[in-house]
Amino acid sequence: MAKKQFKAESKRLMDLMIDSIYTHKEIFLREIVSNASDAIDKLAYLSLTDDTVGIKREDMRIAIVPDKAARTLTVSDNGVGMSADELEQNLGTIARSGSLQFKQDMDKDADADIIGQFGVGFYSAFMVSDEVTVITRRHGEQTAYCWQSQGADGYTITECEKDVPGTDVIMHIKPDTEDENYSEYLETGRLQSLIKKYSDYIRHPIRMEVEDYRQKERPDDAGEDYQPEWETVVEEKTINSMVPLWQRPRSKVEQEEYDRFYQEKFNDWQAPLSTITASSEGTVTFKALLFVPAATPYDFYTREYEKGLQLYSSGVLIMDKCADLLPDCFRFVKGVVDSPDFSLNISREMLQHTRQLKVIAAALEKKIKNELTKLMKDDRERYEKFWSAFGRQLKYGVVEGYGAKKELLQDLLLFTTSKESKLSSLAEYVERMAEGQESIYYVCADSAAQAARLPQVERVADKGWEILYLTEEVDEFVMQSLAEVSGKKLRSVSDPEALPETDEEKAEQEKQAQKSKPVLDFVKETLGDRIKEARISRILKSAPVCMTADGPMSLEMEKYFAKMEGSGAMGGMKAQRVLELNPASAPFTALKAALDRDEKDRAAKYVEVLYHQALLIAGLPIEDPAAYTELVCSLMD
């Protein structure tokens, strides 16, 4: 019996395939079980036209038999089996797929779902085995064959005995090492968990003998002092569920079933807030079952949180968290995607760049957006619960990628406003806009109550125009990313250009600025580099002072970057501060009078008080609170 060499020879090639394609050794069981499922599918397809197939579909099954004493793990199927030539072609050539060839030979309209199409799945067995034996008998043939190999040094094929068609893959499990516990693949509990994780939705029953610890039946003559006895019972069970929930029509599934599936699959004690189903047939075929959690996961806004959907190929798990299926703005979504268009044995790196993946991701993005929009319209209370949990993530999505997702997300945003007692969308704000109002106005503050009291709000509010109250750090960035909604520009109430002005008003402001120039020059001289400029305000109505900023960076952005600096991230970025003064206010009059009397020391104190008041109103820190307190007290002498 001569040993044959692999056609794609060398141990280097086999090692390379195993190391680069499979991240975890446990994946071998998925591959071998999937091959067994393929073999049964092929026989089922042949049974449509071949009356000699002597097995009913309901009797087709996969068996898993661990043997600790012999250190073997056997995966058996009663599928189509292989001839000597097929053994030579399929197992003698690395990276050849019998499943792929079978699919290509089928009638294009035939309904047969063959999972393995890449051709290296079988060789994953060598990650945990030092020897693999395949005993197989082709349907319609009487002779069985035994393929045997210890790895890249070659293989042998000999005739052997097998009572029925099908294939047994017998893996001799490697001895344990300091780094690897190979014996775990002989434990029924571990094998059950791997089947549940990777192959639970294989459509044929996977059978295995499992131990069950149960109470013995109570004897008929047992007295009052009888103590229950327990025993270990070994029985063969089907260990996979076979029918994925997402493959069933939504009309045939109760919401309680979806809720239970989500809670068990994703370890959440609460039912999901929303359940989303999606499917497509055509260029890319897939089914998806998605869930929006009811609450924010405890680690959601940490680096440890991993987004992604479970990706299946015809019911076989390919990847536990496929991040490329979800945009970051919808990273809170959990669920599964199942497509027959992915090769089972594909690696993570190769998968991330497939065209099919991008098509599915785009379809899911659109579906999630539509479902959230529908939820906002049909069940506002539940949507606002969702917003409370994940609204901030949608805002981050608007800002990220230079606003690439703003069109997708802007209709989903909610804000507190000066008029509505409930949260309002931007579209709803636009619908309520008063006649003559050309812009959407907003103001940033730590709370809605604080926003309503800010002095720069007064002139817009007095016109009866609604104002968005922005109370989160990211909100200012959101406004700049959006720029406009429905043709209406988003404007801060602190923007001097926010309100339309007549030529007469502009002329009067210029006149007032020239008249007040000595006072403004003194203020700038007193404060120095602490401000860029002192100016007569066009945004104040009755309040004496406020702080604004020139340029693209606002005061809210400065506060945000200051917090980042404190956390060790990028920071130190400062806005160009402008001290705005109201010439019609009593404090400005007092300051001007002090300068007219040449009381520059007192005037300087007035400037410092006004500057610090502006800082307090803006929510900015005071450099030296003790010095400011002494300053105020000195003016009370």
Buried (B, 14 or more C-beta within 10 A) or exposed (E): EEEBEBEBEEEEBBEEBBEEBBEEBBBBBBBBBBBBBBBBBBBBBBBEEEEEBEBEEEEBBBBBBBEEEEBBBBBBBBBBBBBBEBBBBBBBEBEBBBBBBBBEEBEEEEEBBBBBBBBBBBBBBBBBBBBBBBBBBBBEBEEBBBBBBBBBEBBBBEEBEBEEBBBBBBBBBBEEEEEEEBBBBBEBEBBBBBBEBBBBBBBBBBBBEBEEEEEEEEEEEEEEEEEEEEEEEEEEEEBBBBEBBBBBEEEEBEEEEBBEBBBEBBEBEEBBBBBBBBBBEEEBBBBBBBBBBBBBBEEBEEEEEEBBBBBBBBBBBBBEEBBBBBBEBBBBBBBBBBBBBBBBBBBBEEBBEBEBBBBBBEBBBEBBBEBBBEBBEEBBEBBBBBBEBBBBBBBBBBBBEEBEBBEBBBBBBBBBBBEEEEBBBBEBBBEEBEEEBEBBBBBBBEEBEBBBEBBBBBBBBEEEBBBBBBBBBBBBBBBBBBEEBEEBBBBBBBBBEBBEEEEEEEEEBEEBBEEBEEBBEBBBEBBEEEBBBBBBBBBBBEBBBBBBBBEEBBBBBBBBBBEBEEEEEEBEEBBBBBBBBBBBBEBBEBBBEBBEEEEBEBBBBBBBBBBBBBBEBBBBEEEEEEEBEEBEEEEEE
